[in-house]
């Protein structure tokens, strides 16, 4: 597969984060959620907008925060 970013919602990203051991640590209202993994203390912020596709730049930032490539991310979808 190419390195093209998949069109995903926040719900799909959160599902992948949970599979990777990230847990919700806090949520700012209903718009943003902070996820952290205790094993390496990595954290990321996921914007919560139900039903909307995350922007490419936002997904890229999340993947950078959790040190995951696009190809690895696709395997967890």
N, CA, C and O atoms as a GROMACS GRO file, in nm:
protein
  308
    1UNK      N    1   0.083  -0.119   0.000
    1UNK     CA    2   0.000   0.000   0.000
    1UNK      C    3   0.087   0.124   0.000
    1UNK      O    4   0.200   0.123   0.048
    2UNK      N    5   0.033   0.232  -0.055
    2UNK     CA    6   0.106   0.357  -0.059
    2UNK      C    7   0.104   0.427   0.075
    2UNK      O    8   0.050   0.377   0.173
    3UNK      N    9   0.164   0.543   0.077
    3UNK     CA   10   0.170   0.619   0.201
    3UNK      C   11   0.056   0.720   0.209
    3UNK      O   12   0.064   0.815   0.287
    4UNK      N   13  -0.048   0.701   0.130
    4UNK     CA   14  -0.162   0.791   0.130
    4UNK      C   15  -0.236   0.779   0.263
    4UNK      O   16  -0.259   0.669   0.314
    5UNK      N   17  -0.273   0.893   0.319
    5UNK     CA   18  -0.343   0.893   0.447
    5UNK      C   19  -0.487   0.844   0.429
    5UNK      O   20  -0.556   0.890   0.338
    6UNK      N   21  -0.532   0.753   0.514
    6UNK     CA   22  -0.670   0.704   0.503
    6UNK      C   23  -0.768   0.808   0.558
    6UNK      O   24  -0.733   0.888   0.645
    7UNK      N   25  -0.890   0.806   0.508
    7UNK     CA   26  -0.995   0.894   0.559
    7UNK      C   27  -1.055   0.824   0.680
    7UNK      O   28  -1.122   0.721   0.666
    8UNK      N   29  -1.032   0.879   0.799
    8UNK     CA   30  -1.080   0.816   0.922
    8UNK      C   31  -1.148   0.919   1.011
    8UNK      O   32  -1.122   1.039   1.002
    9UNK      N   33  -1.237   0.869   1.096
    9UNK     CA   34  -1.304   0.954   1.194
    9UNK      C   35  -1.229   0.945   1.327
    9UNK      O   36  -1.142   0.860   1.344
   10UNK      N   37  -1.265   1.031   1.419
   10UNK     CA   38  -1.204   1.028   1.552
   10UNK      C   39  -1.231   0.894   1.620
   10UNK      O   40  -1.145   0.841   1.690
   11UNK      N   41  -1.349   0.840   1.599
   11UNK     CA   42  -1.386   0.712   1.660
   11UNK      C   43  -1.291   0.601   1.615
   11UNK      O   44  -1.252   0.517   1.696
   12UNK      N   45  -1.255   0.600   1.487
   12UNK     CA   46  -1.162   0.499   1.435
   12UNK      C   47  -1.022   0.518   1.493
   12UNK      O   48  -0.955   0.421   1.527
   13UNK      N   49  -0.978   0.642   1.505
   13UNK     CA   50  -0.847   0.672   1.562
   13UNK      C   51  -0.842   0.627   1.708
   13UNK      O   52  -0.744   0.568   1.752
   14UNK      N   53  -0.948   0.654   1.782
   14UNK     CA   54  -0.954   0.616   1.923
   14UNK      C   55  -0.951   0.464   1.937
   14UNK      O   56  -0.889   0.412   2.030
   15UNK      N   57  -1.016   0.393   1.847
   15UNK     CA   58  -1.014   0.246   1.850
   15UNK      C   59  -0.871   0.195   1.834
   15UNK      O   60  -0.829   0.103   1.904
   16UNK      N   61  -0.796   0.256   1.741
   16UNK     CA   62  -0.656   0.217   1.720
   16UNK      C   63  -0.573   0.251   1.844
   16UNK      O   64  -0.491   0.170   1.887
   17UNK      N   65  -0.594   0.369   1.900
   17UNK     CA   66  -0.519   0.408   2.020
   17UNK      C   67  -0.542   0.308   2.133
   17UNK      O   68  -0.448   0.270   2.202
   18UNK      N   69  -0.666   0.266   2.152
   18UNK     CA   70  -0.697   0.168   2.256
   18UNK      C   71  -0.626   0.035   2.231
   18UNK      O   72  -0.576  -0.027   2.324
   19UNK      N   73  -0.620  -0.007   2.105
   19UNK     CA   74  -0.549  -0.131   2.071
   19UNK      C   75  -0.400  -0.120   2.103
   19UNK      O   76  -0.336  -0.220   2.136
   20UNK      N   77  -0.347   0.001   2.093
   20UNK     CA   78  -0.204   0.023   2.117
   20UNK      C   79  -0.172   0.051   2.265
   20UNK      O   80  -0.057   0.079   2.299
   21UNK      N   81  -0.272   0.044   2.351
   21UNK     CA   82  -0.249   0.062   2.494
   21UNK      C   83  -0.268   0.203   2.545
   21UNK      O   84  -0.234   0.231   2.660
   22UNK      N   85  -0.322   0.292   2.464
   22UNK     CA   86  -0.349   0.429   2.509
   22UNK      C   87  -0.481   0.431   2.583
   22UNK      O   88  -0.575   0.359   2.547
   23UNK      N   89  -0.489   0.515   2.686
   23UNK     CA   90  -0.611   0.529   2.765
   23UNK      C   91  -0.648   0.676   2.775
   23UNK      O   92  -0.561   0.763   2.777
   24UNK      N   93  -0.777   0.701   2.781
   24UNK     CA   94  -0.827   0.838   2.796
   24UNK      C   95  -0.785   0.891   2.932
   24UNK      O   96  -0.816   0.830   3.035
   25UNK      N   97  -0.713   1.004   2.934
   25UNK     CA   98  -0.672   1.062   3.061
   25UNK      C   99  -0.757   1.182   3.098
   25UNK      O  100  -0.781   1.208   3.216
   26UNK      N  101  -0.802   1.257   2.998
   26UNK     CA  102  -0.895   1.366   3.025
   26UNK      C  103  -0.959   1.410   2.895
   26UNK      O  104  -0.910   1.383   2.786
   27UNK      N  105  -1.072   1.478   2.912
   27UNK     CA  106  -1.143   1.526   2.795
   27UNK      C  107  -1.187   1.669   2.822
   27UNK      O  108  -1.251   1.697   2.923
   28UNK      N  109  -1.153   1.758   2.730
   28UNK     CA  110  -1.191   1.899   2.742
   28UNK      C  111  -1.329   1.916   2.679
   28UNK      O  112  -1.341   1.930   2.557
   29UNK      N  113  -1.432   1.914   2.762
   29UNK     CA  114  -1.567   1.924   2.709
   29UNK      C  115  -1.597   1.806   2.620
   29UNK      O  116  -1.571   1.691   2.655
   30UNK      N  117  -1.652   1.836   2.503
   30UNK     CA  118  -1.682   1.728   2.410
   30UNK      C  119  -1.600   1.740   2.283
   30UNK      O  120  -1.622   1.666   2.187
   31UNK      N  121  -1.505   1.834   2.280
   31UNK     CA  122  -1.435   1.860   2.155
   31UNK      C  123  -1.297   1.796   2.141
   31UNK      O  124  -1.255   1.766   2.030
   32UNK      N  125  -1.226   1.774   2.251
   32UNK     CA  126  -1.091   1.718   2.244
   32UNK      C  127  -1.069   1.618   2.358
   32UNK      O  128  -1.114   1.639   2.470
   33UNK      N  129  -0.999   1.509   2.325
   33UNK     CA  130  -0.968   1.407   2.425
   33UNK      C  131  -0.818   1.382   2.427
   33UNK      O  132  -0.754   1.375   2.322
   34UNK      N  133  -0.762   1.370   2.548
   34UNK     CA  134  -0.619   1.344   2.564
   34UNK      C  135  -0.600   1.197   2.598
   34UNK      O  136  -0.659   1.146   2.693
   35UNK      N  137  -0.518   1.129   2.518
   35UNK     CA  138  -0.488   0.987   2.538
   35UNK      C  139  -0.341   0.971   2.573
   35UNK      O  140  -0.255   1.036   2.514
   36UNK      N  141  -0.313   0.882   2.670
   36UNK     CA  142  -0.176   0.859   2.716
   36UNK      C  143  -0.151   0.709   2.728
   36UNK      O  144  -0.240   0.632   2.764
   37UNK      N  145  -0.026   0.671   2.698
   37UNK     CA  146   0.018   0.532   2.717
   37UNK      C  147   0.123   0.533   2.827
   37UNK      O  148   0.225   0.600   2.814
   38UNK      N  149   0.098   0.459   2.934
   38UNK     CA  150   0.187   0.458   3.050
   38UNK      C  151   0.322   0.395   3.022
   38UNK      O  152   0.422   0.435   3.082
   39UNK      N  153   0.329   0.297   2.932
   39UNK     CA  154   0.454   0.224   2.910
   39UNK      C  155   0.567   0.314   2.862
   39UNK      O  156   0.682   0.293   2.899
   40UNK      N  157   0.536   0.414   2.779
   40UNK     CA  158   0.641   0.504   2.730
   40UNK      C  159   0.606   0.652   2.749
   40UNK      O  160   0.678   0.740   2.703
   41UNK      N  161   0.494   0.678   2.818
   41UNK     CA  162   0.451   0.813   2.852
   41UNK      C  163   0.419   0.899   2.729
   41UNK      O  164   0.422   1.022   2.737
   42UNK      N  165   0.388   0.835   2.617
   42UNK     CA  166   0.348   0.912   2.498
   42UNK      C  167   0.204   0.959   2.516
   42UNK      O  168   0.123   0.892   2.581
   43UNK      N  169   0.173   1.075   2.458
   43UNK     CA  170   0.037   1.125   2.464
   43UNK      C  171   0.001   1.193   2.334
   43UNK      O  172   0.088   1.237   2.258
   44UNK      N  173  -0.128   1.199   2.308
   44UNK     CA  174  -0.177   1.269   2.190
   44UNK      C  175  -0.315   1.325   2.220
   44UNK      O  176  -0.384   1.280   2.311
   45UNK      N  177  -0.354   1.422   2.142
   45UNK     CA  178  -0.485   1.485   2.156
   45UNK      C  179  -0.565   1.454   2.030
   45UNK      O  180  -0.519   1.474   1.918
   46UNK      N  181  -0.687   1.405   2.051
   46UNK     CA  182  -0.774   1.371   1.938
   46UNK      C  183  -0.895   1.465   1.940
   46UNK      O  184  -0.967   1.469   2.040
   47UNK      N  185  -0.917   1.539   1.832
   47UNK     CA  186  -1.038   1.623   1.825
   47UNK      C  187  -1.160   1.534   1.803
   47UNK      O  188  -1.159   1.446   1.717
   48UNK      N  189  -1.264   1.559   1.880
   48UNK     CA  190  -1.385   1.477   1.872
   48UNK      C  191  -1.494   1.556   1.801
   48UNK      O  192  -1.555   1.647   1.858
   49UNK      N  193  -1.519   1.519   1.676
   49UNK     CA  194  -1.628   1.580   1.598
   49UNK      C  195  -1.701   1.464   1.531
   49UNK      O  196  -1.664   1.422   1.422
   50UNK      N  197  -1.805   1.412   1.598
   50UNK     CA  198  -1.872   1.290   1.552
   50UNK      C  199  -1.911   1.293   1.404
   50UNK      O  200  -1.970   1.389   1.354
   51UNK      N  201  -1.874   1.185   1.335
   51UNK     CA  202  -1.911   1.168   1.196
   51UNK      C  203  -1.824   1.242   1.096
   51UNK      O  204  -1.839   1.222   0.975
   52UNK      N  205  -1.733   1.326   1.143
   52UNK     CA  206  -1.649   1.402   1.051
   52UNK      C  207  -1.515   1.331   1.031
   52UNK      O  208  -1.461   1.271   1.123
   53UNK      N  209  -1.464   1.340   0.910
   53UNK     CA  210  -1.333   1.284   0.877
   53UNK      C  211  -1.226   1.378   0.930
   53UNK      O  212  -1.234   1.499   0.912
   54UNK      N  213  -1.124   1.321   0.996
   54UNK     CA  214  -1.014   1.404   1.045
   54UNK      C  215  -0.934   1.459   0.927
   54UNK      O  216  -0.917   1.392   0.826
   55UNK      N  217  -0.887   1.580   0.942
   55UNK     CA  218  -0.804   1.640   0.838
   55UNK      C  219  -0.671   1.566   0.832
   55UNK      O  220  -0.623   1.512   0.932
   56UNK      N  221  -0.612   1.565   0.714
   56UNK     CA  222  -0.485   1.495   0.691
   56UNK      C  223  -0.378   1.542   0.790
   56UNK      O  224  -0.306   1.461   0.847
   57UNK      N  225  -0.369   1.673   0.809
   57UNK     CA  226  -0.268   1.731   0.898
   57UNK      C  227  -0.290   1.686   1.043
   57UNK      O  228  -0.194   1.661   1.116
   58UNK      N  229  -0.415   1.676   1.083
   58UNK     CA  230  -0.447   1.631   1.219
   58UNK      C  231  -0.407   1.486   1.240
   58UNK      O  232  -0.346   1.451   1.340
   59UNK      N  233  -0.442   1.401   1.143
   59UNK     CA  234  -0.405   1.259   1.153
   59UNK      C  235  -0.253   1.244   1.153
   59UNK      O  236  -0.199   1.163   1.228
   60UNK      N  237  -0.186   1.322   1.070
   60UNK     CA  238  -0.039   1.317   1.065
   60UNK      C  239   0.021   1.354   1.201
   60UNK      O  240   0.118   1.292   1.245
   61UNK      N  241  -0.036   1.455   1.267
   61UNK     CA  242   0.012   1.497   1.399
   61UNK      C  243  -0.008   1.387   1.503
   61UNK      O  244   0.079   1.362   1.586
   62UNK      N  245  -0.125   1.322   1.500
   62UNK     CA  246  -0.152   1.213   1.594
   62UNK      C  247  -0.054   1.099   1.573
   62UNK      O  248   0.002   1.046   1.669
   63UNK      N  249  -0.031   1.061   1.447
   63UNK     CA  250   0.062   0.952   1.418
   63UNK      C  251   0.204   0.988   1.460
   63UNK      O  252   0.278   0.902   1.507
   64UNK      N  253   0.241   1.113   1.444
   64UNK     CA  254   0.374   1.158   1.489
   64UNK      C  255   0.384   1.147   1.641
   64UNK      O  256   0.485   1.100   1.694
   65UNK      N  257   0.279   1.192   1.712
   65UNK     CA  258   0.277   1.188   1.858
   65UNK      C  259   0.295   1.046   1.911
   65UNK      O  260   0.361   1.025   2.013
   66UNK      N  261   0.235   0.949   1.843
   66UNK     CA  262   0.240   0.811   1.894
   66UNK      C  263   0.347   0.728   1.825
   66UNK      O  264   0.357   0.607   1.849
   67UNK      N  265   0.427   0.791   1.740
   67UNK     CA  266   0.539   0.726   1.670
   67UNK      C  267   0.492   0.604   1.590
   67UNK      O  268   0.545   0.494   1.606
   68UNK      N  269   0.394   0.626   1.504
   68UNK     CA  270   0.338   0.518   1.423
   68UNK      C  271   0.335   0.563   1.277
   68UNK      O  272   0.295   0.676   1.247
   69UNK      N  273   0.376   0.475   1.188
   69UNK     CA  274   0.374   0.509   1.045
   69UNK      C  275   0.232   0.489   0.990
   69UNK      O  276   0.148   0.427   1.054
   70UNK      N  277   0.209   0.543   0.874
   70UNK     CA  278   0.079   0.529   0.809
   70UNK      C  279   0.049   0.381   0.782
   70UNK      O  280  -0.063   0.334   0.805
   71UNK      N  281   0.150   0.309   0.735
   71UNK     CA  282   0.132   0.168   0.705
   71UNK      C  283   0.097   0.088   0.830
   71UNK      O  284   0.009   0.001   0.827
   72UNK      N  285   0.165   0.117   0.941
   72UNK     CA  286   0.135   0.048   1.067
   72UNK      C  287  -0.006   0.083   1.114
   72UNK      O  288  -0.080  -0.004   1.162
   73UNK      N  289  -0.043   0.209   1.100
   73UNK     CA  290  -0.176   0.254   1.140
   73UNK      C  291  -0.284   0.178   1.063
   73UNK      O  292  -0.384   0.135   1.121
   74UNK      N  293  -0.264   0.163   0.933
   74UNK     CA  294  -0.362   0.092   0.848
   74UNK      C  295  -0.385  -0.051   0.896
   74UNK      O  296  -0.496  -0.103   0.885
   75UNK      N  297  -0.282  -0.115   0.949
   75UNK     CA  298  -0.295  -0.254   0.997
   75UNK      C  299  -0.393  -0.265   1.113
   75UNK      O  300  -0.456  -0.370   1.132
   76UNK      N  301  -0.406  -0.159   1.191
   76UNK     CA  302  -0.493  -0.161   1.308
   76UNK      C  303  -0.637  -0.121   1.276
   76UNK      O  304  -0.726  -0.139   1.360
   77UNK      N  305  -0.661  -0.068   1.158
   77UNK     CA  306  -0.797  -0.024   1.121
   77UNK      C  307  -0.891  -0.142   1.103
   77UNK      O  308  -1.008  -0.124   1.073
   0.00000   0.00000   0.00000
